[in-house]
Amino acid sequence: MSSSTPSARFGGAVVGALVGTAAGILLVTAAGTFSITVSGLFAVLAIAAPALVGAVVGTTVTPGTTRPNSR
């Protein structure tokens, strides 16, 4: 199993966080569209949680982190 460089992991974390943030913003926008009262705490959690998950996924799924093919 090969390990990726720290810069690749950092880049993956940044990209994952950006994608997660975009998903959170869409979630807050959709909630506002359906006339659901969006409090500040909900908005922060709805944006921060996907950003954190995206950063974690971005660090684990980077180029160079492949599983060996045992065939």
C-alpha positions as MATLAB code, in Angstrom:
seq = 'MSSSTPSARFGGAVVGALVGTAAGILLVTAAGTFSITVSGLFAVLAIAAPALVGAVVGTTVTPGTTRPNSR';
ca = [
       0.000    0.000    0.000;
       1.589    3.248   -1.061;
       1.318    6.421    0.960;
       0.599    9.783   -0.588;
       2.528   12.956    0.051;
       1.343   15.419    2.678;
       0.683   18.046    0.004;
      -1.650   15.659   -1.833;
      -3.497   14.940    1.400;
      -3.766   18.656    2.162;
      -5.033   19.358   -1.346;
      -7.572   16.586   -1.033;
      -8.722   17.962    2.313;
      -9.169   21.444    0.845;
     -11.107   20.175   -2.152;
     -13.246   17.940    0.061;
     -13.976   20.817    2.434;
     -14.963   23.061   -0.458;
     -17.314   20.441   -1.879;
     -18.778   19.821    1.574;
     -19.276   23.542    2.124;
     -21.062   23.839   -1.209;
     -23.344   20.959   -0.232;
     -24.073   22.629    3.101;
     -24.910   25.926    1.423;
     -27.297   24.103   -0.899;
     -28.899   22.446    2.133;
     -29.450   25.796    3.864;
     -30.769   27.333    0.643;
     -33.192   24.450    0.116;
     -34.421   24.759    3.704;
     -35.042   28.464    3.150;
     -36.858   27.743   -0.101;
     -39.311   25.455    1.669;
     -40.039   28.251    4.167;
     -38.384   26.459    7.041;
     -37.066   28.940    9.548;
     -33.307   28.595    9.451;
     -31.636   29.649   12.677;
     -28.024   30.703   12.805;
     -26.992   27.533   14.647;
     -28.669   25.319   12.058;
     -26.986   27.232    9.250;
     -23.554   26.890   10.857;
     -24.041   23.168   11.518;
     -25.469   22.546    8.049;
     -22.403   24.123    6.464;
     -19.694   22.997    8.911;
     -20.673   19.319    9.153;
     -20.472   18.571    5.399;
     -17.260   20.603    5.201;
     -15.675   18.492    7.951;
     -16.846   15.240    6.384;
     -15.587   16.427    2.995;
     -12.183   17.219    4.468;
     -11.937   13.768    6.056;
     -12.983   12.047    2.837;
     -10.588   14.250    0.876;
      -7.642   13.145    3.000;
      -8.472    9.460    2.774;
      -9.350    9.361   -0.926;
      -6.332   10.934   -2.562;
      -4.375    9.840   -5.601;
      -1.833    7.278   -4.544;
      -3.922    5.644   -1.832;
      -4.899    2.565   -3.768;
      -5.695   -0.914   -2.594;
      -3.555   -3.706   -3.971;
      -5.167   -5.972   -6.520;
      -4.616   -9.530   -5.284;
      -5.725  -11.290   -8.470;
];
